[in-house]
Amino acid sequence: MSTAVHGSGPAPAAPALGRVTEEAVLSALERVLKAERKRVSKGHPASASRVLALSADPHWDGPETLTLAHEGADLTVRVAGADSVLAAVRALSMPRGTDEYLVLLTPREPAEFGEALLGRFLGEDVLRLNSWELLATDLRITGVDPRLYSRHWSWLADTLRGIRATRPLRLGAGVLKLEQALSIAVSVRFGREPGDQIDGAALLEWSRDPNAVTAFTRLHEDEREALRTAVERSLGAVPRVLFRLLDRGQVLDAVPIGLALSELADAARKDQTAHTAWIRAQERYFGAHQPGPEDTADFSLACVAALLRLLDGHEQAQAAETIRRAEELLAELDAVPVARASRLLDAGLHSRLADLGHQITLALGGSDDAAEDSLPLPQDLREVEAALERLRGHRRHDPGDAEGRAALDAVRLLRRLAGGTAQRPLGADTPTTAHQWIQTHVHHTGWVDRAASGIWHTGTQIPELHQALETLYRRVRAWRAQIDAEFARVVNRWNGNHAPSDAQPRAENLLAQFVRPLAADRAPLVVVLDGMSVEVAVQLAEEVNARGRLAEIGRVNGETADREGALATVPSTTNCSRASLLTGSLTTGKQDKERSGFTKLWGTPAFGRREAVLYHQRDLESGAGLHLPLKVQEALDDTGTVVGVVLNTIDDALAKGREGNSQIWELHHVGKLGTLLDAAARAGRPVVLTSDHGHVWDRGDCVRTQSGESARYRTGEAGTGEVVVTGDRVLLGDGRLVVPHREDIRYTDRKEGYHGGFSAAEMVIPVLVFLPAPDEAPKGWDRLAPGRTEPVWWSQPLEAAFTGAATSSADDTVRSGVFATAVQAPGVAGTAPVAPGKAGGTTGGGRSRKQPVPDQTPALFGDDALAPRTLGAKVIGSAQFEISRKRVAKAPSAEEIAAVIDALAAVDETHPRLPVSAVARAAGKPEAVHRAVRFVKMVSKVLNVEAYPVLTLPDGERNAELNTALLQQQFLSGGS
């Protein structure tokens, strides 16, 4: 790939003559007339000429005639351009008034006119205007720095006049200084607006623009060399190396070359082959005039920072091309292994993904020959976790993209599988009651379904990862089939023998158990998402909690609050389970019965004789300019009326499929759910988000075993993977139905998904309860911290799960042992522990308390032996920090920045990474994601001197990462 920019096009020309203005023409003529009068006063004969020849661009945009006030008289001045001698002769021959003056604008040299023509000009010569005087006239400034009159800077005036012709220059009315004039020229010639600061980052950006680079090489030598000298003197290493690449025709590859040099320098310290490639690179790119080691290192670091800015600035296409070219350069240098070991290049990312896939395959038994029901052992996961950490250490790893999510989901699934055995898939946490089985699905197997969907939907070009995901998915489905069989056995026994007064939450008593207690102050909004499984519910809950307007709460069971689930009717279909839920009784029916039954239920004394209204999805259709129909909005604003809404988006997807190949569910995917939640938050309403049943997906492995009344239930006798269900909660088939607990059985034609069966994914109804964020939780309820809603294995390695704190609730055995849900996140320096049941530091469901900022004050007399200074304290005590912080408007306090540094440094890695909420918490700032991100960005403005990536926000701004080596280089290199 040739990147040469020299030797193409015409040779650099002399500085072009500038165009003159009306003011310049009149000023020049007035000076000449004064000089003529002075000459005459000395006894010389007066000139009869009325023509002034000016050396200037012949193009004239002004009026044809001007007026000059001179010695009490108004002189008429005609202006004409003459780009040749012939044109000058023609202009001279045109008739003029007796007292009219002609000003000729010509680029021709005096010698070209000859003595005869020169004799007809005032002064018998072509007048050369002083460029600085012209510029001063143009800009209306009072003066010019005397240093600018040096011959060395003669080009600069014409450059500034050329810039002024295309861009506005605002210099004020004072004296134009050399530094200001040069700064303007540098900024424009290197791709910025006049006066913008040029730094190493701007130069590297300029180097990627072929047109800008070519324009620079075509400048006159005087200007080009002066600009190079000025920039090198000001910025040092980056321009020194960059201009050497320019001289060798390599400048368009500057950033890829810098990336390649960075990778080779790191590898050359350990590997002789890489060292040889490093020497080869120096010779190829710089020849005999190689930069010094420090210049090369600084240049490489700047190129890495440039790439990170592209990535953080969402210029993914440009970043991808830069990385591709860097990898190509390394291949040309026989350094492909270096690229594969990179923490920045795609080759390194792909290598880490392949390694993770290989380790997953080994943990599962090594190949497809391993038994489908064999499970990994905890010790089998050590290398998997190590591979995951290596992947996370790659700068291009994004846990938000498909491969990144699949990698983490795969490890999560392995952690969960390793907690059980072939005989007891859930290990020591295996439930024994129906209630425990339902809660197990809410807190464990529903999350397994979420992760399994994630790896099933992911396509990857990495063969090792593809094989691992395929094997793991089959193993998880077999594991889930065992669990569903036991779920069906225990829950079916309860379903046919329970007492009417049993407290187990189920469709017909869901409103009484969860919604009625919330209605004491303001009537709640009840949203029934038809077909929402736990897998979908946990995703929607994460987004609702992250938005910050609503806070999730749960009923206190013992000493702690938990998210709960309820049990659908049999069959788990809309006409049975949804009708029973909305009417508060076991029944079947459609929308009319749901609407009347909902209103009637809330009108009973047990429900407080409240007004209630139920809307179905079609009722929410509105015209242009409205989020909701006026009647619905008015009902939501009336907090005395209970509002119920049914949305069918998820259930509809079972028949028609979803647009796109994704397992992710977000609020905007589900009709007007986000709009309804916002309206409820504005009105101060509690919100209950629930469903009537869940669902299972058909991913090509579902088999039609025989014909039935519906896709997932039939009459007759049970076969393999089925159970016979009887009792008052069986609402069809005269109280007796055959339903499958295996997900791969159907009785009708194929669809995208089904419901009606007896698997946990279909039978368990998730119940999510929210309050407007500032509100107190009612008695018997408490705020739910994220650690109370996700299993330990979702976010922590298996070793952490083994030491995780067990819940103090004696009733909930599924939350104890190896996979107890974490009460709090792993400790972060500077944070206070969160007590069980107190989400985010709340007390009694109240507002969260601001955590104190850790004391960063050094010990008295600086006795580091008694009180060692932390990294954060050292940084904020440096002179460079104070300078950098003063440059940032509304910067965080020094103590807050120190707390951020120390929280990340406590992770004890060279590139420590923490969630943005944890970083904000360490500094005593709000933990809501959007506010935490804003705070961390303000800290990064202080720490990222000259845009070097000291503190960055990778992973789609979910995490904060600190480059501790770069931090110390920027702030502590002088000693502190």
TAWO-V447087 format. One record per backbone hydrogen bond with DSSP energy under -0.5 kcal/mol. NH is the residue of the N-H (numbers start at 0). CO is the residue of the C=O. Records with the same first field share a line. If there is no record, write none. Layout:
BEGIN
NH=CO ; CO
END
This chain:
BEGIN
7=4
12=217
24=20
25=21
26=22
27=23
28=24
29=25
30=26
31=27
32=28
33=29
34=30
35=31
36=32
37=33
38=34
39=35
40=36
41=37 ; 38
42=39
43=38
51=101
52=124
53=51 ; 103
54=126
55=53 ; 105
56=17
65=76
67=74
68=66
69=67 ; 72
72=69
74=67 ; 72
76=65
77=100
78=63
79=102
81=104
87=83
88=84
89=85
90=86
91=87
92=88
93=89 ; 90
99=96
100=75
101=49
102=77
103=51 ; 101
104=79 ; 102
105=53 ; 103
111=108
112=109
113=109
116=112
117=113
118=114
119=116
120=117
121=50
123=120
124=121
126=52 ; 124
128=54 ; 126
130=128
133=129
134=130
135=131
136=132
137=133
138=134
139=135
140=135
141=172 ; 173
142=173
144=175
147=144
148=145
149=146
152=149
153=150
155=152
156=152 ; 153
157=153
158=154
159=155
160=156
161=157
162=158
163=159
164=160
165=161 ; 162
166=162
169=167
170=168
175=142
176=174
180=176
181=177
182=178
183=179
184=180
185=181
186=182
187=183
188=184
189=185
190=187
191=186
195=192
198=196
202=198
203=199
204=200
205=201
206=202
207=203 ; 204
208=205
209=207
212=208
213=209
214=210
215=211
216=212
217=213
218=215
223=219
224=220
225=221
226=222
227=223
228=224
229=225
230=226
231=227
232=228
233=229
234=230
235=231
237=234
239=235
240=236
241=237
242=238
243=239
244=240
245=241
246=242
247=243
248=245
249=244
250=244
251=2
252=249
253=250
256=252
257=253
258=254
259=255
260=256
261=257
262=258
263=259
264=260
265=261
266=262
267=263
268=264 ; 265
269=266
270=266
274=270
275=271
276=272
277=273
278=274
279=275
280=276
281=277
282=278
283=279
284=280
285=281
286=281 ; 282
288=285
289=287
295=291
296=292
297=293
298=294
299=295
300=296
301=297
302=298
303=299
304=300
305=301
306=302
307=303
308=304
309=305
310=306
311=307
312=308
313=310
314=309
315=313
318=314
319=315
320=316
321=317
322=318
323=319
324=320
325=321
326=322
327=323
328=324
329=325
330=326
331=327
332=328
333=330
334=329
337=334
338=334
339=335
340=336
341=338
347=344
348=344
349=345
350=346
351=347
352=348
353=349
354=350
355=351
356=352
357=353
358=354
359=355
360=356
361=357
362=358
363=359
364=361
365=360
369=366
373=370
379=376
380=377
381=378
384=380
385=381
386=382
387=383
388=384
389=385
390=386
391=387
392=388
393=390
394=342
396=393
398=396
400=397
404=400
405=401
406=402
407=403
408=404
409=405
410=406
411=407
412=408
413=409
414=410
415=411
416=412
417=413
418=415
419=416
420=423
426=423
428=425
429=426
436=432
437=433
438=434
439=435
440=436
441=437
442=438
443=439
444=439
445=440
446=443
447=443
448=444
449=445
450=446
451=447
452=448
453=449
454=450
455=451
456=452
457=454
458=456
462=460
465=461
466=462
467=463
468=464
469=465
470=466
471=467
472=468
473=469
474=470
475=471
476=472
477=473
478=474
479=475
480=476
481=477
482=478
483=479
484=480
485=481
486=482
487=483
488=484
489=485
490=486
491=487
492=488
493=489
494=490
495=491
496=492 ; 493
497=493
501=498
506=566
508=505
509=505 ; 506
512=508
513=509
514=509 ; 510
515=510
517=514
518=514 ; 515
519=516
520=517
521=517
522=638
524=685
525=523 ; 642
526=524 ; 687
527=525 ; 644
528=526 ; 689
529=527 ; 646
531=528
536=532
537=533
538=534
539=535
540=536
541=537
542=538
543=539
544=540
545=541
546=542
547=543 ; 544
549=543
550=770
552=768
553=781
554=561
555=779
556=559
557=555
558=556
559=556
561=554
562=787
563=766
565=764
566=504
567=762
569=728
571=755
572=570
575=572
576=572
577=572 ; 573
578=573
579=575
580=576
581=577
582=578
583=579
584=579
586=584
588=574
593=589
594=590
595=591
596=592
597=593
598=594
599=595
600=596
601=597
602=598
603=600
606=603
607=604
608=603
609=601
610=639
612=641
614=643
618=615
619=616
620=617
625=622
632=628
633=629
634=630
635=631
636=632
637=633
638=636
640=637
641=610
642=523
643=612 ; 641
644=525
645=614
646=527
650=529
651=647
652=648
653=649 ; 650
654=650 ; 651
655=651
656=652
661=659
668=665
669=665 ; 666
670=668
672=669
673=666
675=671
676=672
677=673
678=674
679=675
680=676
681=677
682=678
683=679 ; 680
684=679
686=769
687=524
688=686 ; 767
689=526 ; 687
690=765
693=761
694=760
695=753
697=751
698=696
702=743
704=702 ; 745
705=745
707=746
709=712
712=709
713=737
721=718
722=738
724=722 ; 736
726=734
729=726
730=569 ; 728
734=731
735=732
736=724
737=713
738=722 ; 736
739=711
740=720
741=720
744=741
745=702
746=710
751=653
752=653
753=695
757=739
761=758
762=758
763=759
764=565 ; 762
765=763
766=563
767=688
768=552
769=686
770=550
772=548
774=771
776=844
780=777
781=553
783=551
784=782
787=784
788=785
789=785
793=790
794=790 ; 791
795=791
799=796
800=796
801=797
802=798
803=800
806=814
809=807
812=810
814=811
815=812
818=815
819=816
830=827
834=832
837=834
838=836
840=837
841=838
845=842
848=840
853=921
858=866
861=858
862=859
863=861
865=862
866=862
873=869
874=870
875=871
876=872
877=874
881=877
882=878
883=879
884=880
885=881
886=882 ; 883
887=884
888=886
890=887
896=892
897=893
898=894
899=895
900=896
901=897
902=898
903=899
904=900
905=901
906=903
907=904
911=908
913=959
915=957
918=914
919=915
920=916
921=917
922=918 ; 919
923=920
924=919
930=927
931=927
932=928
933=929
934=930
935=931
936=932
937=933
938=934
939=935
940=936
941=937 ; 938
942=938
943=939
944=942
946=943
947=944
949=947
951=949 ; 960
956=952
957=953 ; 954
958=953
959=913
960=951
961=911
962=949
963=909 ; 961
964=909
966=962
967=963
968=964
969=965
970=966
971=967
974=971
END
